[in-house]
Amino acid sequence: MMAAPRKPLSWIRIQMIGLMLASALIWAAIYGVGMALMYWPESGGFDRQLALFGQGLRKVAEEVNPVPADLQDALRGVDTVVKAFASDPDAAKGTVGFNIWQAGHTWMTGSEHIPKRRARRVAVEGFYDMTLAGEPYRIYSVWTADRALRIDVMQSHAGRSADFNNVMLSPASIVTPLLVGFPLLLLPVLIVMQCGLKPLRTLASELASRSPDDLKPVQVDDLLAELQPVVDEVNGTLGRLEALLRREREFLADAAHELRTPLAVISAQADEVLRAATPEARRQAGLGLSAGLDRANRLVNQLLILARLEAQADDPDGPVDVANIARDCLAAYSREAKPKSIRLAYRGPDHVPVAGAGHALESIVGNLVGNAVRYGEPGGQVIVRIDPDDGGAFVLSVCDDGPGIPAEERARIFERFRRGSQLGATGSGLGLAIVASAARQFGARIDVGEGIGGKGVCFTVSWSARDLTRSANRV
C-alpha cells in the first residue's frame, strides 16, 4: 500500500511555532536575567531589600533606644508587619527577619521565625553568608551610631528562591504575557509575511497563466532583494529549457531532412530491383539497395546514440579499460581502412583502467577513428594515443594525415549534421556531435589541432580524475 503524500508545511504554521519557541526562550532569558539582578551580591534586589530594612531598623533603634521597653514594643510591631507578608507558617520562614543585640552579645528582640544566633565575629558589618540551624542565610549587619545595638537583618536562601519563584513562576506571570504578548508579536509577523509573500504569489500566478510554450523571462514588480535570486534561477531555467527545446526542434527537423535522402535512395533502388530485366541488373540494383539500407541504418543508429548520450541515459559499466577500447575500435575499422591502405596504430600503455560508462568512451574513440578512416587519404595513417598520469586522468588523441579541417571551420564542426567543406566522402554529420555529447557527459575537454606531420587533423580529449569520478557517480 502506497503511503499518502505528505502535506506541505505551512509557512504561517512554521512562524507560529517559531514565535512560540521564541516566546519561551525570551521568557527563560527574562527569568535568568531577573534571577541575576535579584541575586547579584550587594547591588541585587534581595541585598538592597536587606540593606533598606536594616537601615530603617537602625533609625528606629536610634530614636527609641533610650527606653528599652519602648524599643521592644516598636520592634515587636515591625515583626508583626513582617509576618503579615506571609499567609502561612511555611511561607513566613522565607520572609525577611531580624535580630537586635545589645553590645553585639545579648539578644534584645527579633523575629520569631529567625534563629537567635549572632555572627561569629561581632565586629563584622555589611553583607555575608552564614549557616544558622542547618540552613544557609544571607545577612546584613549594621551598628547604631553609638554602637550600643547591633542589628542583623537576614533571609534564608530557600526563602529568597521561594519569593522569586512565587513571582516568576506564578500562572499570572507565565500565562498573561503569552496571552498578551504572543498576539502582539504574531500580528506584525503575519502582516510582514503577507507583504513578503505577495511577490511569490504574483510569480506563481504569472507562471500559472502562461501557455506551455511561453518561456519568456519572468518580470515581477516590487520584488524584494531576498527573492531576486529565486526569480533569476527561474529565468535561467526557462532560458535553458528554451534553448533545449529549440535544439531538439532543430534536431528533429535536421533528422527528418537527413533521413529523407537515404529513404528516397532505398525507394528508387527498390523500384530498380522490381524493374530489372536481367539478373545482372537485379544484382546491381540489389547492391544499391543494400548500400542505401546500410546508410539509413547507420544514420538511425547515430541518432539513437546521440539522443542517449544527451539524455545521459548510459548505464554504469563499472571499471573499463580505455586501451582495450582503443584497440577494439582500430580492429573494427581495419577492414574499412584496408582498401585505402590506411595504417592504423595504437600508442600507449597496455592497460588504462578507468571508472565510467564504456559505451560513451566507445562512442568517442569509434567516431574519431571512423571519421579519420572514412575521410583519410589512400596510403595515410591514423594513430590513437593514450597518455595517462599517476592521478587517474588521461589524454586521448586521434590523429591522421588526411585533408584536415580549415581553422575557420573548427569551431562549428561539433554541431549536428555539420560536414567539413574539405571532405570528399559523404556522411551524416553526426559523428563529431556524438563525440562532443559523450565528452560533455564525462566533463572532458576537446581540442582540435594539426595532424601527423602538419597534415590532417588531431582531436585531443582530456579527462581529469575528478571528471571521471563524477561521471561514474552520475551514471
C-alpha positions as CSV (number, residue, x, y, z in Angstrom):
1,M,0.0,0.0,0.0
2,M,1.5,3.3,-1.0
3,A,2.0,5.9,1.6
4,A,-0.2,9.0,1.4
5,P,1.8,12.1,0.2
6,R,2.9,14.3,3.0
7,K,1.2,17.7,3.2
8,P,3.5,20.6,2.6
9,L,4.3,22.6,5.7
10,S,2.5,25.9,6.1
11,W,4.8,28.9,6.4
12,I,2.4,30.6,8.7
13,R,2.3,27.5,10.9
14,I,6.1,27.4,11.0
15,Q,6.2,31.0,12.0
16,M,3.6,30.4,14.8
17,I,5.6,27.5,16.2
18,G,8.8,29.6,15.9
19,L,7.1,32.5,17.7
20,M,6.0,30.2,20.5
21,L,9.5,28.8,20.9
22,A,10.9,32.4,20.7
23,S,8.4,33.5,23.4
24,A,9.5,30.6,25.6
25,L,13.2,31.5,25.1
26,I,12.5,35.1,25.8
27,W,10.7,34.2,29.0
28,A,13.6,31.9,30.0
29,A,16.0,34.8,29.3
30,I,13.9,37.1,31.4
31,Y,13.8,34.6,34.2
32,G,17.6,34.2,34.1
33,V,18.3,37.9,33.9
34,G,15.8,38.6,36.7
35,M,17.4,36.0,38.9
36,A,20.8,37.5,38.2
37,L,19.5,41.0,39.0
38,M,17.9,39.8,42.3
39,Y,20.8,37.7,43.5
40,W,23.7,39.9,42.5
41,P,25.8,40.4,45.6
42,E,25.2,43.8,47.4
43,S,23.6,45.5,44.4
44,G,20.9,42.9,43.7
45,G,17.3,43.3,44.6
46,F,17.4,40.9,47.6
47,D,20.5,42.5,49.1
48,R,19.1,46.0,48.6
49,Q,16.0,44.9,50.4
50,L,18.1,43.7,53.3
51,A,20.1,46.9,53.4
52,L,17.0,49.1,53.3
53,F,15.3,47.1,56.1
54,G,18.5,47.2,58.2
55,Q,18.9,51.0,57.8
56,G,15.3,51.5,58.7
57,L,15.6,49.4,61.8
58,R,18.8,51.3,62.7
59,K,16.8,54.7,62.6
60,V,14.1,53.2,64.7
61,A,16.6,51.9,67.2
62,E,18.5,55.1,67.4
63,E,15.3,57.1,68.1
64,V,13.8,54.8,70.7
65,N,17.0,53.3,72.2
66,P,17.0,55.3,75.5
67,V,13.9,53.3,76.6
68,P,14.5,49.5,76.0
69,A,10.8,48.7,76.7
70,D,9.7,51.2,74.1
71,L,12.2,49.8,71.6
72,Q,11.0,46.3,72.1
73,D,7.4,47.4,71.6
74,A,8.3,49.3,68.5
75,L,10.3,46.4,67.0
76,R,7.6,43.9,68.0
77,G,5.2,45.9,65.8
78,V,7.7,45.8,63.0
79,D,7.9,42.0,63.4
80,T,4.1,41.8,63.2
81,V,4.2,43.7,59.9
82,V,6.9,41.3,58.6
83,K,4.8,38.3,59.5
84,A,1.8,39.8,57.8
85,F,3.5,39.4,54.4
86,A,3.2,35.6,54.8
87,S,-0.1,33.8,54.9
88,D,1.1,30.6,56.4
89,P,4.0,29.5,58.7
90,D,6.0,27.8,56.0
91,A,5.9,31.0,53.9
92,A,6.8,33.1,57.0
93,K,10.1,31.2,57.2
94,G,11.1,32.7,53.8
95,T,10.4,36.3,54.7
96,V,13.0,38.8,55.9
97,G,13.7,38.7,59.7
98,F,15.9,40.5,62.1
99,N,17.8,40.1,65.5
100,I,18.9,43.0,67.6
101,W,21.8,42.5,70.1
102,Q,22.8,44.8,72.9
103,A,26.6,45.5,72.6
104,G,26.6,42.8,69.9
105,H,26.3,39.9,72.5
106,T,22.9,40.0,74.3
107,W,19.8,39.3,72.3
108,M,17.3,42.0,72.8
109,T,14.4,41.4,70.3
110,G,13.8,40.0,66.9
111,S,11.6,38.0,64.5
112,E,10.1,34.8,65.9
113,H,10.9,32.7,62.7
114,I,14.6,33.7,62.8
115,P,17.2,31.7,64.8
116,K,18.6,33.6,67.8
117,R,22.2,33.3,66.7
118,R,24.6,36.1,66.2
119,A,27.6,36.3,63.9
120,R,30.8,34.5,64.7
121,R,32.7,37.8,64.7
122,V,30.8,40.7,66.4
123,A,32.8,43.3,64.5
124,V,31.6,42.0,61.1
125,E,29.4,44.6,59.3
126,G,27.7,44.6,55.8
127,F,26.8,41.5,53.8
128,Y,27.8,38.0,54.5
129,D,26.6,34.4,54.4
130,M,26.1,32.2,57.4
131,T,24.5,28.8,58.3
132,L,22.0,29.0,61.2
133,A,20.2,25.9,62.5
134,G,21.5,24.0,59.5
135,E,20.1,26.4,56.9
136,P,22.1,29.0,54.9
137,Y,21.2,32.6,55.3
138,R,22.1,35.9,53.7
139,I,22.8,38.5,56.4
140,Y,23.2,42.3,56.5
141,S,24.6,43.6,59.8
142,V,24.8,47.3,60.9
143,W,25.5,49.1,64.2
144,T,23.8,52.1,65.7
145,A,25.8,55.3,65.8
146,D,26.7,54.8,69.5
147,R,27.5,51.1,68.9
148,A,25.1,50.2,71.6
149,L,23.0,48.0,69.4
150,R,23.8,45.6,66.6
151,I,21.1,44.9,64.0
152,D,21.2,41.6,61.9
153,V,18.7,41.6,59.0
154,M,18.6,38.2,57.3
155,Q,16.7,36.0,54.9
156,S,17.2,32.3,54.1
157,H,18.5,31.2,50.7
158,A,15.4,29.0,50.4
159,G,13.2,31.9,51.2
160,R,14.8,34.0,48.5
161,S,14.2,31.3,45.9
162,A,10.6,30.9,47.1
163,D,10.0,34.7,46.8
164,F,11.5,34.8,43.4
165,N,9.7,31.8,42.0
166,N,6.4,32.9,43.5
167,V,6.6,35.9,41.2
168,M,8.3,34.4,38.1
169,L,6.6,31.0,38.1
170,S,3.1,32.0,39.0
171,P,0.3,31.4,36.4
172,A,-0.2,35.1,36.0
173,S,3.4,35.8,35.2
174,I,3.6,33.0,32.6
175,V,0.1,32.9,31.0
176,T,-0.6,36.6,30.9
177,P,2.5,37.6,28.9
178,L,1.8,34.8,26.5
179,L,-1.8,35.7,26.1
180,V,-1.0,39.4,25.6
181,G,2.5,39.3,24.0
182,F,2.0,36.4,21.6
183,P,-0.8,38.1,19.6
184,L,1.1,41.3,19.6
185,L,4.2,39.5,18.2
186,L,2.1,37.4,15.8
187,L,0.2,40.3,14.2
188,P,3.1,42.2,12.8
189,V,4.8,38.9,11.7
190,L,1.6,37.9,9.8
191,I,1.5,41.3,8.2
192,V,5.1,41.2,7.2
193,M,4.7,37.6,5.9
194,Q,1.7,38.6,3.8
195,C,3.6,41.5,2.3
196,G,6.7,39.4,1.8
197,L,4.9,36.5,0.2
198,K,2.9,38.7,-2.2
199,P,5.7,38.8,-4.9
200,L,5.8,34.9,-4.7
201,R,2.1,34.7,-5.2
202,T,2.4,37.1,-8.1
203,L,5.2,35.0,-9.5
204,A,3.1,31.8,-9.1
205,S,0.1,33.5,-10.7
206,E,2.2,34.8,-13.6
207,L,3.6,31.3,-14.3
208,A,0.3,29.6,-14.0
209,S,-1.3,31.9,-16.5
210,R,1.3,31.2,-19.2
211,S,0.9,28.9,-22.1
212,P,3.2,25.8,-22.2
213,D,5.3,27.2,-25.0
214,D,5.8,30.7,-23.3
215,L,9.3,30.6,-22.0
216,K,10.0,34.4,-21.8
217,P,11.8,35.6,-18.7
218,V,9.6,36.4,-15.7
219,Q,9.1,40.0,-14.7
220,V,7.8,40.8,-11.2
221,D,7.4,44.4,-10.0
222,D,8.4,45.5,-6.4
223,L,10.5,42.4,-5.9
224,L,12.3,42.0,-2.6
225,A,16.1,41.7,-2.7
226,E,15.9,38.3,-1.0
227,L,13.6,36.9,-3.7
228,Q,15.6,38.2,-6.6
229,P,17.8,35.0,-6.7
230,V,14.7,32.9,-7.0
231,V,13.4,34.8,-10.0
232,D,16.9,34.8,-11.5
233,E,17.1,31.0,-11.2
234,V,13.6,30.6,-12.6
235,N,14.6,32.8,-15.6
236,G,17.8,30.9,-16.0
237,T,15.9,27.6,-16.0
238,L,13.4,28.9,-18.5
239,G,16.3,30.1,-20.7
240,R,18.0,26.7,-20.6
241,L,14.7,25.0,-21.3
242,E,14.0,27.2,-24.3
243,A,17.5,26.5,-25.7
244,L,17.0,22.8,-25.2
245,L,13.6,22.8,-26.9
246,R,15.0,24.9,-29.8
247,R,17.9,22.5,-30.1
248,E,15.5,19.5,-30.1
249,R,13.3,21.1,-32.7
250,E,16.3,21.7,-34.9
251,F,17.4,18.2,-34.3
252,L,14.1,16.7,-35.4
253,A,14.0,18.9,-38.5
254,D,17.5,18.0,-39.4
255,A,17.0,14.3,-38.7
256,A,13.9,14.3,-40.9
257,H,15.8,16.1,-43.7
258,E,18.8,13.7,-43.4
259,L,16.5,10.6,-43.4
260,R,14.7,11.8,-46.5
261,T,17.7,11.2,-48.8
262,P,18.5,7.6,-47.8
263,L,14.8,6.7,-47.8
264,A,14.5,8.2,-51.3
265,V,17.5,6.2,-52.4
266,I,16.1,3.0,-51.0
267,S,12.8,3.6,-52.7
268,A,14.5,4.2,-56.0
269,Q,16.7,1.2,-55.7
270,A,13.7,-1.0,-54.7
271,D,12.0,0.2,-58.0
272,E,15.1,-0.7,-59.9
273,V,15.1,-4.2,-58.4
274,L,11.5,-4.6,-59.4
275,R,12.0,-3.4,-62.9
276,A,15.3,-5.2,-63.5
277,A,15.1,-7.2,-66.7
278,T,18.3,-9.3,-66.2
279,P,20.0,-11.0,-63.3
280,E,23.0,-8.6,-63.5
281,A,20.8,-5.5,-63.4
282,R,18.9,-7.0,-60.5
283,R,22.2,-7.7,-58.7
284,Q,23.4,-4.1,-59.2
285,A,20.1,-2.7,-58.0
286,G,20.3,-5.0,-55.0
287,L,23.7,-3.7,-54.2
288,G,22.5,-0.1,-54.4
289,L,19.5,-1.0,-52.2
290,S,21.8,-2.7,-49.6
291,A,24.1,0.4,-49.6
292,G,21.1,2.7,-49.0
293,L,19.8,0.5,-46.2
294,D,23.3,0.5,-44.6
295,R,23.4,4.3,-44.8
296,A,19.9,4.6,-43.3
297,N,20.7,2.1,-40.6
298,R,23.9,3.9,-39.7
299,L,22.1,7.3,-39.6
300,V,19.4,5.9,-37.3
301,N,21.9,4.3,-35.0
302,Q,23.8,7.5,-34.7
303,L,20.7,9.4,-33.9
304,L,19.8,6.9,-31.2
305,I,23.3,7.1,-29.8
306,L,23.3,10.9,-29.8
307,A,19.8,11.0,-28.1
308,R,21.0,8.5,-25.5
309,L,24.1,10.5,-24.7
310,E,22.4,13.8,-24.5
311,A,19.8,12.3,-22.1
312,Q,22.7,10.9,-20.0
313,A,20.9,7.5,-20.1
314,D,24.1,5.4,-20.3
315,D,24.1,2.6,-17.8
316,P,27.0,2.2,-15.4
317,D,29.5,-0.4,-16.7
318,G,31.9,-0.4,-13.8
319,P,35.7,-0.1,-14.5
320,V,36.6,-0.2,-18.2
321,D,40.0,-0.4,-20.0
322,V,40.4,2.5,-22.4
323,A,43.4,0.8,-24.0
324,N,41.2,-2.2,-24.9
325,I,38.5,0.1,-26.3
326,A,41.0,1.9,-28.5
327,R,42.5,-1.4,-29.8
328,D,39.0,-2.8,-30.4
329,C,37.9,0.3,-32.3
330,L,41.1,0.1,-34.5
331,A,40.4,-3.5,-35.2
332,A,36.8,-2.8,-36.1
333,Y,37.8,-0.2,-38.7
334,S,40.8,-2.2,-40.1
335,R,38.5,-3.7,-42.7
336,E,37.4,-0.3,-43.9
337,A,40.9,1.0,-43.9
338,K,42.4,-1.8,-45.8
339,P,41.1,-0.9,-49.3
340,K,42.7,2.6,-48.9
341,S,45.9,1.2,-47.5
342,I,45.5,3.3,-44.3
343,R,47.8,2.2,-41.5
344,L,46.2,2.1,-38.0
345,A,48.3,2.3,-34.9
346,Y,47.9,2.4,-31.2
347,R,50.5,4.0,-28.9
348,G,50.1,3.9,-25.1
349,P,50.1,1.6,-22.1
350,D,48.7,-1.9,-22.4
351,H,46.0,-1.2,-19.8
352,V,44.4,2.1,-18.8
353,P,41.5,1.2,-16.4
354,V,39.0,4.0,-15.5
355,A,35.6,4.2,-13.8
356,G,32.9,5.3,-16.2
357,A,30.5,4.4,-18.9
358,G,32.2,2.2,-21.5
359,H,29.6,3.0,-24.2
360,A,30.4,6.7,-24.1
361,L,34.1,6.0,-24.4
362,E,33.5,3.7,-27.3
363,S,31.4,6.4,-29.0
364,I,34.2,8.9,-28.6
365,V,37.0,6.6,-29.9
366,G,34.9,4.9,-32.5
367,N,33.6,8.0,-34.1
368,L,37.0,9.7,-34.2
369,V,38.7,6.7,-35.7
370,G,35.8,6.1,-38.1
371,N,36.0,9.7,-39.3
372,A,39.8,9.5,-39.7
373,V,39.5,6.4,-41.8
374,R,36.5,7.5,-43.8
375,Y,37.9,10.8,-44.8
376,G,41.6,9.8,-44.8
377,E,43.7,9.7,-48.0
378,P,44.9,6.5,-49.5
379,G,48.2,5.4,-48.0
380,G,47.7,7.5,-45.0
381,Q,47.8,6.6,-41.3
382,V,45.7,7.0,-38.2
383,I,47.3,7.0,-34.7
384,V,45.4,6.6,-31.5
385,R,47.4,7.6,-28.4
386,I,46.7,7.5,-24.7
387,D,48.8,9.3,-22.2
388,P,47.7,8.6,-18.6
389,D,49.1,10.2,-15.4
390,D,49.5,8.9,-11.9
391,G,46.4,10.7,-10.6
392,G,44.0,8.7,-12.7
393,A,43.5,11.2,-15.5
394,F,44.4,10.6,-19.1
395,V,44.6,12.2,-22.5
396,L,43.3,10.5,-25.7
397,S,44.3,11.7,-29.1
398,V,43.3,10.5,-32.5
399,C,45.5,12.0,-35.3
400,D,45.6,11.5,-39.1
401,D,47.3,12.9,-42.1
402,G,44.2,13.4,-44.3
403,P,42.8,16.5,-45.8
404,G,42.3,18.2,-42.4
405,I,39.8,20.8,-41.3
406,P,40.3,24.5,-42.0
407,A,40.9,26.6,-38.9
408,E,37.9,28.8,-39.5
409,E,35.5,25.7,-39.6
410,R,36.8,24.0,-36.4
411,A,34.6,26.0,-34.1
412,R,31.4,24.5,-35.6
413,I,32.4,21.0,-36.6
414,F,30.8,19.6,-33.4
415,E,27.3,20.8,-34.4
416,R,24.8,18.2,-35.5
417,F,24.7,17.5,-39.3
418,R,27.7,19.7,-39.9
419,R,30.2,18.5,-42.5
420,G,33.6,19.9,-43.4
421,S,33.9,21.7,-46.7
422,Q,37.2,19.9,-47.5
423,L,35.8,16.4,-47.0
424,G,35.2,14.3,-50.1
425,A,33.3,11.5,-48.6
426,T,29.6,11.7,-47.6
427,G,28.3,11.2,-44.1
428,S,25.6,12.1,-41.7
429,G,27.4,14.8,-39.9
430,L,26.6,13.3,-36.5
431,G,29.9,11.6,-35.6
432,L,31.6,14.7,-34.0
433,A,28.3,15.7,-32.4
434,I,28.3,12.3,-30.7
435,V,31.9,12.8,-29.6
436,A,31.1,16.2,-28.1
437,S,28.0,14.9,-26.3
438,A,29.9,11.9,-24.9
439,A,32.8,14.2,-23.8
440,R,30.3,16.5,-22.0
441,Q,29.0,13.5,-20.1
442,F,32.5,13.0,-18.7
443,G,33.2,16.7,-18.3
444,A,36.1,16.2,-20.8
445,R,37.7,19.0,-22.9
446,I,38.2,18.6,-26.7
447,D,41.0,20.3,-28.6
448,V,41.4,20.4,-32.3
449,G,44.9,20.8,-33.8
450,E,47.2,19.8,-36.7
451,G,47.6,16.2,-37.5
452,I,50.6,14.0,-38.3
453,G,53.5,15.8,-39.9
454,G,51.5,19.1,-40.0
455,K,48.8,17.4,-42.2
456,G,45.3,16.3,-41.4
457,V,43.7,16.9,-38.0
458,C,44.3,15.7,-34.4
459,F,41.5,15.5,-31.9
460,T,42.7,15.6,-28.2
461,V,40.2,14.7,-25.5
462,S,41.4,15.4,-21.9
463,W,39.9,13.9,-18.7
464,S,40.7,14.7,-15.1
465,A,40.3,12.1,-12.4
466,R,37.6,14.3,-10.8
467,D,35.6,14.4,-14.0
468,L,35.8,10.6,-14.4
469,T,34.7,10.0,-10.8
470,R,31.8,12.5,-11.0
471,S,30.6,11.0,-14.3
472,A,30.8,7.5,-12.9
473,N,28.8,8.5,-9.8
474,R,26.2,10.2,-12.0
475,V,25.6,7.4,-14.4
